[in-house]
Amino acid sequence: MRVDRCDFSGYKVYPSRGKVYVRGDSKTFRFLNHKSESLFLQRKNPRKIAWTQVYRRMHKKGITEEVAKKRSRKNVKVQRGIVGADLASILAKRTAKPEVRAAARAAAITKAKTEKRDKETSKAANKGQSNVPKVSKQAMKGGKGGR
């Protein structure tokens, strides 16, 4: 049994069904029914008519077997070191207990305070030793003042 396709709708045309239309240039067209033939003769585009197979294929209707959901990629978090510290030191600081962290902070504060105090005492000692006369900035540049 030979089954043809409708030239407009794309549906199957079984033997003894439908119509055959022969154009002036002797090209033949098979149609399933009068509706398809009429729309073809009106020069309607089957891609724009919702019930035709061409429309359904274009707009991806009725494809259920091949539809596999696209896998979305999951973002994987990667930990890396930064310029001042490598990953091991960062993880060690993160996992340190609060008591250890507080002790380290207190030690750092006392160290900074002692360094500041030493710097101020050395500055005070150097201040008394310098016996260079004070000259204003304008005088340094050669302006009026300390000549």
N, CA, C and O atoms as CSV, one atom per row, in Angstrom:
chain,resi,resn,atom,element,x,y,z
A,1,MET,N,N,0.847,-1.181,0.000
A,1,MET,CA,C,0.000,0.000,0.000
A,1,MET,C,C,0.887,1.237,0.000
A,1,MET,O,O,1.765,1.392,0.849
A,2,ARG,N,N,0.645,2.097,-0.952
A,2,ARG,CA,C,1.447,3.309,-1.087
A,2,ARG,C,C,0.736,4.468,-0.400
A,2,ARG,O,O,-0.412,4.788,-0.708
A,3,VAL,N,N,1.451,5.088,0.541
A,3,VAL,CA,C,0.893,6.220,1.276
A,3,VAL,C,C,1.652,7.472,0.857
A,3,VAL,O,O,2.880,7.515,0.938
A,4,ASP,N,N,0.921,8.495,0.410
A,4,ASP,CA,C,1.540,9.755,-0.006
A,4,ASP,C,C,1.436,10.773,1.124
A,4,ASP,O,O,0.762,10.557,2.132
A,5,ARG,N,N,2.121,11.878,0.920
A,5,ARG,CA,C,2.067,12.995,1.879
A,5,ARG,C,C,1.312,14.151,1.250
A,5,ARG,O,O,1.438,14.419,0.055
A,6,CYS,N,N,0.521,14.833,2.078
A,6,CYS,CA,C,-0.177,16.034,1.623
A,6,CYS,C,C,0.866,17.133,1.410
A,6,CYS,O,O,1.689,17.390,2.289
A,7,ASP,N,N,0.832,17.772,0.255
A,7,ASP,CA,C,1.830,18.788,-0.069
A,7,ASP,C,C,1.650,20.070,0.743
A,7,ASP,O,O,2.566,20.892,0.796
A,8,PHE,N,N,0.508,20.256,1.367
A,8,PHE,CA,C,0.308,21.444,2.183
A,8,PHE,C,C,0.477,21.143,3.672
A,8,PHE,O,O,1.286,21.778,4.349
A,9,SER,N,N,-0.281,20.180,4.177
A,9,SER,CA,C,-0.305,19.947,5.624
A,9,SER,C,C,0.784,18.996,6.101
A,9,SER,O,O,1.218,19.085,7.250
A,10,GLY,N,N,1.234,18.084,5.234
A,10,GLY,CA,C,2.254,17.133,5.637
A,10,GLY,C,C,1.690,15.858,6.230
A,10,GLY,O,O,2.456,14.975,6.617
A,11,TYR,N,N,0.368,15.732,6.315
A,11,TYR,CA,C,-0.247,14.511,6.833
A,11,TYR,C,C,-0.253,13.424,5.764
A,11,TYR,O,O,-0.070,13.708,4.581
A,12,LYS,N,N,-0.467,12.168,6.191
A,12,LYS,CA,C,-0.501,11.033,5.262
A,12,LYS,C,C,-1.802,11.055,4.453
A,12,LYS,O,O,-2.873,11.343,4.986
A,13,VAL,N,N,-1.687,10.746,3.160
A,13,VAL,CA,C,-2.852,10.614,2.288
A,13,VAL,C,C,-2.906,9.150,1.846
A,13,VAL,O,O,-2.065,8.697,1.069
A,14,TYR,N,N,-3.894,8.421,2.345
A,14,TYR,CA,C,-4.031,6.995,2.029
A,14,TYR,C,C,-4.676,6.822,0.663
A,14,TYR,O,O,-5.301,7.749,0.148
A,15,PRO,N,N,-4.525,5.619,0.064
A,15,PRO,CA,C,-5.129,5.371,-1.260
A,15,PRO,C,C,-6.641,5.614,-1.246
A,15,PRO,O,O,-7.317,5.312,-0.263
A,16,SER,N,N,-7.144,6.144,-2.312
A,16,SER,CA,C,-8.551,6.500,-2.533
A,16,SER,C,C,-9.009,7.649,-1.638
A,16,SER,O,O,-10.209,7.850,-1.449
A,17,ARG,N,N,-8.076,8.388,-1.100
A,17,ARG,CA,C,-8.396,9.562,-0.292
A,17,ARG,C,C,-7.775,10.798,-0.930
A,17,ARG,O,O,-6.831,10.679,-1.712
A,18,GLY,N,N,-8.288,11.977,-0.609
A,18,GLY,CA,C,-7.696,13.241,-1.002
A,18,GLY,C,C,-7.897,13.601,-2.448
A,18,GLY,O,O,-8.679,12.969,-3.158
A,19,LYS,N,N,-7.193,14.617,-2.880
A,19,LYS,CA,C,-7.300,15.142,-4.237
A,19,LYS,C,C,-5.915,15.311,-4.838
A,19,LYS,O,O,-4.939,15.536,-4.123
A,20,VAL,N,N,-5.837,15.201,-6.150
A,20,VAL,CA,C,-4.601,15.478,-6.872
A,20,VAL,C,C,-4.869,16.715,-7.727
A,20,VAL,O,O,-5.821,16.756,-8.506
A,21,TYR,N,N,-4.009,17.722,-7.563
A,21,TYR,CA,C,-4.153,18.963,-8.315
A,21,TYR,C,C,-2.990,19.034,-9.285
A,21,TYR,O,O,-1.838,18.885,-8.878
A,22,VAL,N,N,-3.273,19.262,-10.576
A,22,VAL,CA,C,-2.232,19.350,-11.592
A,22,VAL,C,C,-2.194,20.786,-12.107
A,22,VAL,O,O,-3.175,21.305,-12.641
A,23,ARG,N,N,-1.023,21.414,-11.929
A,23,ARG,CA,C,-0.849,22.810,-12.314
A,23,ARG,C,C,-0.587,22.898,-13.817
A,23,ARG,O,O,-0.372,21.879,-14.473
A,24,GLY,N,N,-0.604,24.098,-14.355
A,24,GLY,CA,C,-0.410,24.317,-15.791
A,24,GLY,C,C,0.931,23.814,-16.294
A,24,GLY,O,O,1.032,23.408,-17.451
A,25,ASP,N,N,1.962,23.827,-15.461
A,25,ASP,CA,C,3.282,23.342,-15.876
A,25,ASP,C,C,3.410,21.834,-15.632
A,25,ASP,O,O,4.515,21.293,-15.614
A,26,SER,N,N,2.286,21.175,-15.447
A,26,SER,CA,C,2.142,19.723,-15.235
A,26,SER,C,C,2.825,19.214,-13.959
A,26,SER,O,O,3.224,18.052,-13.888
A,27,LYS,N,N,2.955,20.075,-12.967
A,27,LYS,CA,C,3.445,19.636,-11.653
A,27,LYS,C,C,2.224,19.217,-10.837
A,27,LYS,O,O,1.226,19.935,-10.787
A,28,THR,N,N,2.312,18.040,-10.195
A,28,THR,CA,C,1.171,17.519,-9.444
A,28,THR,C,C,1.333,17.780,-7.952
A,28,THR,O,O,2.447,17.736,-7.430
A,29,PHE,N,N,0.239,18.049,-7.272
A,29,PHE,CA,C,0.187,18.259,-5.831
A,29,PHE,C,C,-0.900,17.374,-5.259
A,29,PHE,O,O,-2.000,17.295,-5.805
A,30,ARG,N,N,-0.588,16.707,-4.153
A,30,ARG,CA,C,-1.576,15.866,-3.476
A,30,ARG,C,C,-2.042,16.581,-2.224
A,30,ARG,O,O,-1.233,17.129,-1.475
A,31,PHE,N,N,-3.339,16.575,-1.998
A,31,PHE,CA,C,-3.906,17.209,-0.810
A,31,PHE,C,C,-4.762,16.216,-0.054
A,31,PHE,O,O,-5.420,15.365,-0.651
A,32,LEU,N,N,-4.751,16.330,1.253
A,32,LEU,CA,C,-5.519,15.438,2.114
A,32,LEU,C,C,-7.012,15.708,1.987
A,32,LEU,O,O,-7.814,14.776,1.929
A,33,ASN,N,N,-7.381,16.981,1.943
A,33,ASN,CA,C,-8.795,17.348,1.892
A,33,ASN,C,C,-8.953,18.700,1.198
A,33,ASN,O,O,-7.977,19.313,0.767
A,34,HIS,N,N,-10.187,19.141,1.102
A,34,HIS,CA,C,-10.479,20.395,0.413
A,34,HIS,C,C,-9.896,21.595,1.158
A,34,HIS,O,O,-9.507,22.589,0.545
A,35,LYS,N,N,-9.841,21.490,2.490
A,35,LYS,CA,C,-9.291,22.578,3.315
A,35,LYS,C,C,-7.840,22.856,2.925
A,35,LYS,O,O,-7.463,24.009,2.714
A,36,SER,N,N,-7.022,21.799,2.829
A,36,SER,CA,C,-5.612,21.955,2.462
A,36,SER,C,C,-5.482,22.515,1.050
A,36,SER,O,O,-4.661,23.397,0.803
A,37,GLU,N,N,-6.286,22.007,0.131
A,37,GLU,CA,C,-6.234,22.467,-1.254
A,37,GLU,C,C,-6.592,23.952,-1.336
A,37,GLU,O,O,-5.937,24.718,-2.044
A,38,SER,N,N,-7.631,24.348,-0.611
A,38,SER,CA,C,-8.086,25.728,-0.641
A,38,SER,C,C,-7.012,26.674,-0.104
A,38,SER,O,O,-6.753,27.725,-0.691
A,39,LEU,N,N,-6.399,26.300,1.002
A,39,LEU,CA,C,-5.353,27.147,1.579
A,39,LEU,C,C,-4.140,27.228,0.655
A,39,LEU,O,O,-3.510,28.281,0.554
A,40,PHE,N,N,-3.809,26.133,-0.017
A,40,PHE,CA,C,-2.694,26.119,-0.978
A,40,PHE,C,C,-2.983,27.061,-2.137
A,40,PHE,O,O,-2.114,27.824,-2.559
A,41,LEU,N,N,-4.215,27.004,-2.652
A,41,LEU,CA,C,-4.585,27.856,-3.786
A,41,LEU,C,C,-4.679,29.335,-3.385
A,41,LEU,O,O,-4.562,30.220,-4.233
A,42,GLN,N,N,-4.889,29.596,-2.098
A,42,GLN,CA,C,-4.884,30.979,-1.605
A,42,GLN,C,C,-3.461,31.462,-1.332
A,42,GLN,O,O,-3.250,32.584,-0.873
A,43,ARG,N,N,-2.493,30.597,-1.621
A,43,ARG,CA,C,-1.063,30.866,-1.415
A,43,ARG,C,C,-0.734,31.154,0.055
A,43,ARG,O,O,0.097,32.008,0.363
A,44,LYS,N,N,-1.399,30.429,0.946
A,44,LYS,CA,C,-1.098,30.551,2.372
A,44,LYS,C,C,0.181,29.792,2.684
A,44,LYS,O,O,0.487,28.774,2.062
A,45,ASN,N,N,0.915,30.300,3.650
A,45,ASN,CA,C,2.169,29.651,4.039
A,45,ASN,C,C,1.874,28.606,5.117
A,45,ASN,O,O,1.393,28.961,6.193
A,46,PRO,N,N,2.152,27.321,4.849
A,46,PRO,CA,C,1.849,26.286,5.844
A,46,PRO,C,C,2.658,26.432,7.134
A,46,PRO,O,O,2.277,25.877,8.164
A,47,ARG,N,N,3.768,27.171,7.089
A,47,ARG,CA,C,4.570,27.392,8.298
A,47,ARG,C,C,3.867,28.309,9.293
A,47,ARG,O,O,4.211,28.341,10.474
A,48,LYS,N,N,2.865,29.065,8.793
A,48,LYS,CA,C,2.148,29.998,9.660
A,48,LYS,C,C,0.785,29.474,10.094
A,48,LYS,O,O,0.079,30.141,10.850
A,49,ILE,N,N,0.410,28.295,9.628
A,49,ILE,CA,C,-0.888,27.722,9.985
A,49,ILE,C,C,-0.656,26.642,11.028
A,49,ILE,O,O,0.044,25.660,10.781
A,50,ALA,N,N,-1.252,26.838,12.192
A,50,ALA,CA,C,-0.876,26.106,13.401
A,50,ALA,C,C,-1.102,24.603,13.342
A,50,ALA,O,O,-0.410,23.868,14.046
A,51,TRP,N,N,-2.043,24.106,12.531
A,51,TRP,CA,C,-2.358,22.676,12.569
A,51,TRP,C,C,-1.524,21.846,11.597
A,51,TRP,O,O,-1.627,20.619,11.602
A,52,THR,N,N,-0.706,22.479,10.770
A,52,THR,CA,C,0.087,21.713,9.790
A,52,THR,C,C,1.326,21.108,10.441
A,52,THR,O,O,1.799,21.582,11.474
A,53,GLN,N,N,1.844,20.042,9.809
A,53,GLN,CA,C,3.031,19.366,10.329
A,53,GLN,C,C,4.264,20.264,10.254
A,53,GLN,O,O,5.125,20.206,11.132
A,54,VAL,N,N,4.356,21.095,9.210
A,54,VAL,CA,C,5.506,21.995,9.039
A,54,VAL,C,C,5.564,22.993,10.198
A,54,VAL,O,O,6.634,23.264,10.744
A,55,TYR,N,N,4.397,23.536,10.565
A,55,TYR,CA,C,4.327,24.476,11.689
A,55,TYR,C,C,4.769,23.790,12.971
A,55,TYR,O,O,5.554,24.341,13.743
A,56,ARG,N,N,4.258,22.580,13.195
A,56,ARG,CA,C,4.563,21.845,14.425
A,56,ARG,C,C,6.049,21.519,14.512
A,56,ARG,O,O,6.641,21.580,15.590
A,57,ARG,N,N,6.649,21.173,13.377
A,57,ARG,CA,C,8.086,20.875,13.357
A,57,ARG,C,C,8.905,22.134,13.639
A,57,ARG,O,O,9.892,22.097,14.373
A,58,MET,N,N,8.473,23.262,13.038
A,58,MET,CA,C,9.196,24.527,13.244
A,58,MET,C,C,9.149,24.992,14.687
A,58,MET,O,O,10.138,25.500,15.216
A,59,HIS,N,N,7.975,24.815,15.336
A,59,HIS,CA,C,7.778,25.324,16.690
A,59,HIS,C,C,8.011,24.272,17.764
A,59,HIS,O,O,7.648,24.467,18.924
A,60,LYS,N,N,8.624,23.142,17.367
A,60,LYS,CA,C,9.017,22.076,18.303
A,60,LYS,C,C,7.847,21.584,19.156
A,60,LYS,O,O,7.943,21.491,20.380
A,61,LYS,N,N,6.733,21.270,18.471
A,61,LYS,CA,C,5.556,20.758,19.171
A,61,LYS,C,C,5.538,19.233,19.094
A,61,LYS,O,O,5.884,18.647,18.068
A,62,GLY,N,N,5.134,18.607,20.183
A,62,GLY,CA,C,4.902,17.161,20.188
A,62,GLY,C,C,6.139,16.296,20.161
A,62,GLY,O,O,6.026,15.091,19.938
A,63,ILE,N,N,7.323,16.859,20.379
A,63,ILE,CA,C,8.539,16.042,20.428
A,63,ILE,C,C,8.760,15.674,21.885
A,63,ILE,O,O,9.240,16.486,22.677
A,64,THR,N,N,8.402,14.431,22.235
A,64,THR,CA,C,8.523,14.028,23.638
A,64,THR,C,C,9.641,13.021,23.854
A,64,THR,O,O,10.240,12.984,24.928
A,65,GLU,N,N,9.929,12.206,22.846
A,65,GLU,CA,C,10.953,11.170,23.022
A,65,GLU,C,C,12.355,11.770,23.134
A,65,GLU,O,O,13.164,11.340,23.957
A,66,GLU,N,N,12.626,12.761,22.300
A,66,GLU,CA,C,13.980,13.301,22.224
A,66,GLU,C,C,14.273,14.356,23.293
A,66,GLU,O,O,15.424,14.742,23.497
A,67,VAL,N,N,13.228,14.813,23.965
A,67,VAL,CA,C,13.431,15.895,24.930
A,67,VAL,C,C,14.173,15.354,26.151
A,67,VAL,O,O,13.637,14.574,26.939
A,68,ALA,N,N,15.385,15.783,26.275
A,68,ALA,CA,C,16.176,15.480,27.468
A,68,ALA,C,C,16.536,16.818,28.071
A,68,ALA,O,O,17.063,17.690,27.380
A,69,LYS,N,N,16.260,16.992,29.350
A,69,LYS,CA,C,16.487,18.277,29.988
A,69,LYS,C,C,17.965,18.625,29.946
A,69,LYS,O,O,18.823,17.802,30.262
A,70,LYS,N,N,18.241,19.847,29.553
A,70,LYS,CA,C,19.635,20.274,29.478
A,70,LYS,C,C,20.220,20.345,30.874
A,70,LYS,O,O,19.607,20.875,31.801
A,71,ARG,N,N,21.395,19.811,31.002
A,71,ARG,CA,C,22.045,19.827,32.309
A,71,ARG,C,C,22.672,21.192,32.551
A,71,ARG,O,O,23.439,21.705,31.736
A,72,SER,N,N,22.325,21.756,33.684
A,72,SER,CA,C,22.931,23.047,34.009
A,72,SER,C,C,24.186,22.781,34.832
A,72,SER,O,O,24.201,21.930,35.721
A,73,ARG,N,N,25.210,23.511,34.521
A,73,ARG,CA,C,26.483,23.304,35.216
A,73,ARG,C,C,26.415,23.924,36.597
A,73,ARG,O,O,25.941,25.048,36.765
A,74,LYS,N,N,26.890,23.184,37.576
A,74,LYS,CA,C,26.923,23.717,38.928
A,74,LYS,C,C,28.251,24.416,39.156
A,74,LYS,O,O,29.305,23.940,38.735
A,75,ASN,N,N,28.179,25.542,39.825
A,75,ASN,CA,C,29.407,26.263,40.157
A,75,ASN,C,C,30.097,25.545,41.303
A,75,ASN,O,O,29.495,25.285,42.345
A,76,VAL,N,N,31.361,25.231,41.096
A,76,VAL,CA,C,32.132,24.551,42.124
A,76,VAL,C,C,33.028,25.584,42.781
A,76,VAL,O,O,33.807,26.263,42.113
A,77,LYS,N,N,32.909,25.698,44.102
A,77,LYS,CA,C,33.730,26.680,44.811
A,77,LYS,C,C,35.123,26.106,45.032
A,77,LYS,O,O,35.283,24.984,45.512
A,78,VAL,N,N,36.109,26.888,44.675
A,78,VAL,CA,C,37.501,26.488,44.838
A,78,VAL,C,C,38.168,27.511,45.730
A,78,VAL,O,O,38.036,28.717,45.523
A,79,GLN,N,N,38.890,27.016,46.728
A,79,GLN,CA,C,39.590,27.939,47.614
A,79,GLN,C,C,41.033,28.058,47.160
A,79,GLN,O,O,41.708,27.063,46.898
A,80,ARG,N,N,41.484,29.292,47.075
A,80,ARG,CA,C,42.865,29.553,46.661
A,80,ARG,C,C,43.490,30.551,47.610
A,80,ARG,O,O,42.805,31.320,48.285
A,81,GLY,N,N,44.797,30.517,47.640
A,81,GLY,CA,C,45.514,31.494,48.448
A,81,GLY,C,C,45.494,32.844,47.774
A,81,GLY,O,O,45.228,32.949,46.576
A,82,ILE,N,N,45.780,33.893,48.555
A,82,ILE,CA,C,45.864,35.232,47.982
A,82,ILE,C,C,47.293,35.729,48.125
A,82,ILE,O,O,48.150,35.015,48.646
A,83,VAL,N,N,47.553,36.921,47.676
A,83,VAL,CA,C,48.922,37.423,47.569
A,83,VAL,C,C,49.679,37.349,48.886
A,83,VAL,O,O,50.820,36.888,48.921
A,84,GLY,N,N,49.054,37.800,49.971
A,84,GLY,CA,C,49.766,37.862,51.249
A,84,GLY,C,C,49.861,36.536,51.983
A,84,GLY,O,O,50.729,36.374,52.841
A,85,ALA,N,N,48.990,35.580,51.668
A,85,ALA,CA,C,48.962,34.335,52.447
A,85,ALA,C,C,48.593,33.162,51.557
A,85,ALA,O,O,47.801,33.297,50.624
A,86,ASP,N,N,49.186,31.996,51.860
A,86,ASP,CA,C,48.836,30.803,51.102
A,86,ASP,C,C,47.606,30.154,51.737
A,86,ASP,O,O,47.170,30.569,52.811
A,87,LEU,N,N,47.052,29.146,51.080
A,87,LEU,CA,C,45.809,28.515,51.514
A,87,LEU,C,C,45.944,27.866,52.883
A,87,LEU,O,O,45.015,27.921,53.689
A,88,ALA,N,N,47.088,27.254,53.151
A,88,ALA,CA,C,47.288,26.565,54.445
A,88,ALA,C,C,47.198,27.548,55.611
A,88,ALA,O,O,46.557,27.256,56.621
A,89,SER,N,N,47.841,28.717,55.475
A,89,SER,CA,C,47.799,29.700,56.578
A,89,SER,C,C,46.395,30.279,56.753
A,89,SER,O,O,45.969,30.546,57.876
A,90,ILE,N,N,45.675,30.473,55.642
A,90,ILE,CA,C,44.303,30.984,55.727
A,90,ILE,C,C,43.416,29.980,56.464
A,90,ILE,O,O,42.649,30.358,57.350
A,91,LEU,N,N,43.522,28.700,56.096
A,91,LEU,CA,C,42.723,27.665,56.756
A,91,LEU,C,C,43.088,27.527,58.228
A,91,LEU,O,O,42.216,27.290,59.064
A,92,ALA,N,N,44.380,27.673,58.553
A,92,ALA,CA,C,44.810,27.578,59.947
A,92,ALA,C,C,44.203,28.716,60.769
A,92,ALA,O,O,43.749,28.496,61.892
A,93,LYS,N,N,44.194,29.922,60.216
A,93,LYS,CA,C,43.602,31.058,60.919
A,93,LYS,C,C,42.091,30.885,61.087
A,93,LYS,O,O,41.526,31.256,62.116
A,94,ARG,N,N,41.449,30.320,60.072
A,94,ARG,CA,C,40.007,30.151,60.112
A,94,ARG,C,C,39.590,29.117,61.158
A,94,ARG,O,O,38.581,29.284,61.843
A,95,THR,N,N,40.378,28.049,61.272
A,95,THR,CA,C,40.019,26.974,62.199
A,95,THR,C,C,40.532,27.211,63.623
A,95,THR,O,O,40.225,26.426,64.521
A,96,ALA,N,N,41.304,28.271,63.844
A,96,ALA,CA,C,41.841,28.553,65.189
A,96,ALA,C,C,40.707,28.856,66.161
A,96,ALA,O,O,39.702,29.457,65.782
A,97,LYS,N,N,40.868,28.445,67.391
A,97,LYS,CA,C,39.842,28.658,68.419
A,97,LYS,C,C,39.828,30.139,68.831
A,97,LYS,O,O,40.838,30.827,68.688
A,98,PRO,N,N,38.701,30.626,69.334
A,98,PRO,CA,C,38.602,32.047,69.712
A,98,PRO,C,C,39.608,32.466,70.786
A,98,PRO,O,O,40.102,33.593,70.770
A,99,GLU,N,N,39.915,31.546,71.732
A,99,GLU,CA,C,40.876,31.892,72.790
A,99,GLU,C,C,42.258,32.144,72.198
A,99,GLU,O,O,42.940,33.104,72.558
A,100,VAL,N,N,42.660,31.259,71.279
A,100,VAL,CA,C,43.968,31.391,70.630
A,100,VAL,C,C,44.010,32.684,69.825
A,100,VAL,O,O,45.006,33.406,69.825
A,101,ARG,N,N,42.898,32.957,69.138
A,101,ARG,CA,C,42.814,34.161,68.327
A,101,ARG,C,C,42.927,35.417,69.199
A,101,ARG,O,O,43.624,36.366,68.839
A,102,ALA,N,N,42.246,35.418,70.335
A,102,ALA,CA,C,42.281,36.560,71.254
A,102,ALA,C,C,43.683,36.760,71.819
A,102,ALA,O,O,44.148,37.893,71.948
A,103,ALA,N,N,44.360,35.653,72.158
A,103,ALA,CA,C,45.721,35.741,72.691
A,103,ALA,C,C,46.671,36.315,71.645
A,103,ALA,O,O,47.504,37.166,71.959
A,104,ALA,N,N,46.547,35.849,70.398
A,104,ALA,CA,C,47.401,36.351,69.316
A,104,ALA,C,C,47.150,37.838,69.087
A,104,ALA,O,O,48.083,38.603,68.845
A,105,ARG,N,N,45.881,38.239,69.164
A,105,ARG,CA,C,45.525,39.650,68.967
A,105,ARG,C,C,46.127,40.522,70.069
A,105,ARG,O,O,46.669,41.596,69.808
A,106,ALA,N,N,46.021,40.040,71.294
A,106,ALA,CA,C,46.580,40.793,72.426
A,106,ALA,C,C,48.095,40.927,72.296
A,106,ALA,O,O,48.661,41.984,72.575
A,107,ALA,N,N,48.752,39.832,71.867
A,107,ALA,CA,C,50.206,39.864,71.675
A,107,ALA,C,C,50.592,40.865,70.591
A,107,ALA,O,O,51.565,41.604,70.738
A,108,ALA,N,N,49.824,40.885,69.503
A,108,ALA,CA,C,50.107,41.812,68.408
A,108,ALA,C,C,49.929,43.258,68.868
A,108,ALA,O,O,50.707,44.134,68.491
A,109,ILE,N,N,48.899,43.506,69.684
A,109,ILE,CA,C,48.647,44.868,70.176
A,109,ILE,C,C,49.778,45.342,71.086
A,109,ILE,O,O,50.251,46.471,70.960
A,110,THR,N,N,50.209,44.469,72.005
A,110,THR,CA,C,51.304,44.860,72.911
A,110,THR,C,C,52.594,45.099,72.136
A,110,THR,O,O,53.357,46.012,72.453
A,111,LYS,N,N,52.834,44.275,71.118
A,111,LYS,CA,C,54.037,44.440,70.296
A,111,LYS,C,C,53.995,45.789,69.568
A,111,LYS,O,O,54.998,46.502,69.527
A,112,ALA,N,N,52.855,46.135,69.002
A,112,ALA,CA,C,52.715,47.402,68.286
A,112,ALA,C,C,52.894,48.585,69.232
A,112,ALA,O,O,53.515,49.587,68.876
A,113,LYS,N,N,52.346,48.463,70.441
A,113,LYS,CA,C,52.473,49.549,71.421
A,113,LYS,C,C,53.926,49.752,71.835
A,113,LYS,O,O,54.391,50.887,71.937
A,114,THR,N,N,54.647,48.652,72.074
A,114,THR,CA,C,56.058,48.781,72.469
A,114,THR,C,C,56.884,49.396,71.342
A,114,THR,O,O,57.749,50.235,71.593
A,115,GLU,N,N,56.625,48.987,70.116
A,115,GLU,CA,C,57.350,49.560,68.970
A,115,GLU,C,C,57.085,51.056,68.856
A,115,GLU,O,O,57.996,51.829,68.560
A,116,LYS,N,N,55.856,51.461,69.086
A,116,LYS,CA,C,55.498,52.874,69.004
A,116,LYS,C,C,56.193,53.670,70.108
A,116,LYS,O,O,56.698,54.771,69.888
A,117,ARG,N,N,56.201,53.069,71.311
A,117,ARG,CA,C,56.842,53.737,72.448
A,117,ARG,C,C,58.342,53.904,72.193
A,117,ARG,O,O,58.908,54.967,72.452
A,118,ASP,N,N,58.989,52.830,71.677
A,118,ASP,CA,C,60.421,52.901,71.362
A,118,ASP,C,C,60.707,53.966,70.315
A,118,ASP,O,O,61.696,54.693,70.408
A,119,LYS,N,N,59.839,54.050,69.326
A,119,LYS,CA,C,60.019,55.015,68.256
A,119,LYS,C,C,59.914,56.439,68.803
A,119,LYS,O,O,60.693,57.315,68.427
A,120,GLU,N,N,58.944,56.661,69.691
A,120,GLU,CA,C,58.769,58.000,70.266
A,120,GLU,C,C,59.953,58.390,71.162
A,120,GLU,O,O,60.381,59.544,71.158
A,121,THR,N,N,60.473,57.438,71.918
A,121,THR,CA,C,61.632,57.753,72.783
A,121,THR,C,C,62.864,58.062,71.950
A,121,THR,O,O,63.629,58.968,72.278
A,122,SER,N,N,63.060,57.305,70.864
A,122,SER,CA,C,64.225,57.581,70.008
A,122,SER,C,C,64.073,58.920,69.305
A,122,SER,O,O,65.061,59.617,69.072
A,123,LYS,N,N,62.838,59.284,68.965
A,123,LYS,CA,C,62.568,60.561,68.323
A,123,LYS,C,C,62.872,61.715,69.296
A,123,LYS,O,O,63.454,62.731,68.916
A,124,ALA,N,N,62.466,61.530,70.544
A,124,ALA,CA,C,62.711,62.566,71.568
A,124,ALA,C,C,64.211,62.726,71.815
A,124,ALA,O,O,64.694,63.841,72.012
A,125,ALA,N,N,64.943,61.616,71.805
A,125,ALA,CA,C,66.387,61.664,72.015
A,125,ALA,C,C,67.077,62.360,70.849
A,125,ALA,O,O,68.003,63.144,71.055
A,126,ASN,N,N,66.639,62.084,69.640
A,126,ASN,CA,C,67.235,62.709,68.449
A,126,ASN,C,C,66.894,64.183,68.359
A,126,ASN,O,O,67.670,64.966,67.812
A,127,LYS,N,N,65.732,64.575,68.895
A,127,LYS,CA,C,65.307,65.959,68.824
A,127,LYS,C,C,66.235,66.876,69.629
A,127,LYS,O,O,66.535,67.994,69.212
A,128,GLY,N,N,66.671,66.397,70.759
A,128,GLY,CA,C,67.557,67.205,71.582
A,128,GLY,C,C,68.940,67.343,70.969
A,128,GLY,O,O,69.606,68.349,71.215
A,129,GLN,N,N,69.395,66.394,70.193
A,129,GLN,CA,C,70.736,66.413,69.617
A,129,GLN,C,C,70.855,67.345,68.426
A,129,GLN,O,O,71.924,67.909,68.197
A,130,SER,N,N,69.788,67.521,67.664
A,130,SER,CA,C,69.904,68.313,66.434
A,130,SER,C,C,70.012,69.791,66.789
A,130,SER,O,O,69.167,70.322,67.509
A,131,ASN,N,N,71.086,70.479,66.268
A,131,ASN,CA,C,71.267,71.904,66.505
A,131,ASN,C,C,71.330,72.656,65.175
A,131,ASN,O,O,72.074,73.624,65.020
A,132,VAL,N,N,70.524,72.176,64.217
A,132,VAL,CA,C,70.433,72.820,62.917
A,132,VAL,C,C,69.381,73.911,63.029
A,132,VAL,O,O,68.284,73.653,63.525
A,133,PRO,N,N,69.695,75.154,62.569
A,133,PRO,CA,C,68.710,76.229,62.683
A,133,PRO,C,C,67.474,75.931,61.837
A,133,PRO,O,O,67.556,75.324,60.770
A,134,LYS,N,N,66.332,76.376,62.348
A,134,LYS,CA,C,65.095,76.144,61.624
A,134,LYS,C,C,64.992,77.132,60.473
A,134,LYS,O,O,65.244,78.327,60.627
A,135,VAL,N,N,64.614,76.598,59.310
A,135,VAL,CA,C,64.443,77.417,58.119
A,135,VAL,C,C,63.054,77.103,57.559
A,135,VAL,O,O,62.656,75.942,57.459
A,136,SER,N,N,62.340,78.147,57.204
A,136,SER,CA,C,60.991,77.925,56.677
A,136,SER,C,C,61.059,77.331,55.271
A,136,SER,O,O,62.092,77.391,54.604
A,137,LYS,N,N,59.945,76.762,54.840
A,137,LYS,CA,C,59.905,76.163,53.504
A,137,LYS,C,C,60.121,77.209,52.423
A,137,LYS,O,O,60.767,76.954,51.406
A,138,GLN,N,N,59.567,78.389,52.662
A,138,GLN,CA,C,59.704,79.446,51.669
A,138,GLN,C,C,61.166,79.871,51.559
A,138,GLN,O,O,61.643,80.173,50.465
A,139,ALA,N,N,61.871,79.896,52.674
A,139,ALA,CA,C,63.279,80.267,52.668
A,139,ALA,C,C,64.109,79.202,51.954
A,139,ALA,O,O,65.087,79.516,51.275
A,140,MET,N,N,63.700,77.912,52.118
A,140,MET,CA,C,64.417,76.828,51.423
A,140,MET,C,C,64.329,76.996,49.921
A,140,MET,O,O,65.272,76.698,49.187
A,141,LYS,N,N,63.158,77.487,49.468
A,141,LYS,CA,C,62.956,77.643,48.043
A,141,LYS,C,C,63.646,78.888,47.484
A,141,LYS,O,O,63.707,79.092,46.272
A,142,GLY,N,N,64.144,79.684,48.361
A,142,GLY,CA,C,64.843,80.877,47.892
A,142,GLY,C,C,64.016,82.135,47.984
A,142,GLY,O,O,64.380,83.157,47.403
A,143,GLY,N,N,62.922,82.084,48.696
A,143,GLY,CA,C,62.061,83.246,48.836
A,143,GLY,C,C,62.581,84.123,49.976
A,143,GLY,O,O,63.654,83.870,50.524
A,144,LYS,N,N,61.808,85.160,50.328
A,144,LYS,CA,C,62.239,86.043,51.416
A,144,LYS,C,C,62.057,85.338,52.753
A,144,LYS,O,O,61.232,84.433,52.883
A,145,GLY,N,N,62.785,85.735,53.680
A,145,GLY,CA,C,62.689,85.114,55.003
A,145,GLY,C,C,64.074,84.956,55.609
A,145,GLY,O,O,64.701,85.953,55.968
A,146,GLY,N,N,64.557,83.756,55.729
A,146,GLY,CA,C,65.797,83.499,56.463
A,146,GLY,C,C,67.066,83.701,55.691
A,146,GLY,O,O,67.848,82.756,55.596
A,147,ARG,N,N,67.344,84.899,55.109
A,147,ARG,CA,C,68.596,85.160,54.414
A,147,ARG,C,C,69.562,85.852,55.245
A,147,ARG,O,O,70.670,86.141,54.794
